[in-house]
């Protein structure tokens, strides 16, 4: 079971998603119904921010002085009944730009699912790991959006 905490740091998000808290509550419910059967609660935070903040975070934690679409900060603090996985930061401008060829919700879901998988130890450094992560992303995405 997952529990998603939400922090909206940039007001433009609310122009595209009228009620971000409700949006993620629905995604959380679907995720728990279709994807995750674990009784243990895996918590994480989604931080909806802008490219300026993403650039600062990327520079501070990865020494890359440019904005990026999504950053994951794994934590893995184990409590008695909960496991706090970490935080996911997402750039409004990049999601918005990509949504010109698709839909805003589609791009947002792709980003937080990608970040969630990073929190769970997936990576895409090697090609075979990229393929494994992509398959898992697509599976979760389909289950959340159908």
C-alpha positions, -999 to +999 in steps of 0.1 A: +000+000+000+013+035-008+006+068+008+014+099-012+021+132+005+019+163-017+037+197-016+028+223-042+056+249-043+047+266-076+012+280-081+011+273-119+004+237-111-031+246-099-039+261-133-034+227-149-047+205-121-074+223-102-070+203-070-036+186-070-043+170-036-074+153-048-057+143-081-030+124-061-056+110-037-073+094-067-040+081-081-031+067-046-064+049-044-060+034-079-025+024-072-034+006-041-063-012-058-046-023-090-009-023-084+003-027-049-009-056-027+015-050+002+000-045+036+030-024+047+025+013+040+052+028+017+050+066+019+066+092-002+062+129-010+057+145-044+071+180-046+055+200-075+079+228-082+094+248-110+125+246-132+144+272-111+141+251-080+148+219-099+180+235-112+191+243-077+183+208-064+200+192-094+231+213-088+232+207-050+226+170-051+240+159-085+264+187-093+245+193-126+238+230-131+207+227-152+170+220-146+157+185-150+122+169-153+122+147-121+145+141-092+142+113-067+156+114-032+155+079-017+154+077+021+142+043+032+134+050+068+117+020+082+092+025+110+071-001+128+043-002+102+055+023+076+084+027+052+092+063+041+107+058+007+117+094+000+108+125-021+101+131-057+105+166-072+089+175-105+093+205-128+062+223-139+078+238-170+091+206-183+058+187-178+039+216-194+063+217-224+060+179-230+023+181-227+021+201-259+024+168-277+002+148-253-017+157-221-006+174-189-019+146-167-002+120-189+032+137-185+028+143-148+019+106-142+049+095-162+071+117-140+059+106-106+058+069-116+094+072-128+104+089-096+085+063-075+104+035-093+137+052-085+127+054-048+122+016-051+157+010-064+151+009-102+176+028-124+183+031-161+221+033-162+225+000-181+203-007-211+188-039-196+179-019-165+163+008-187+142-018-204+131-033-170+123+001-156+104+011-188+083-021-187+074-015-150+066+022-157+043+013-186+025-014-165+018+010-136+008+038-160-017+016-178-032+003-145-036+038-131-052+053-162-077+026-174 
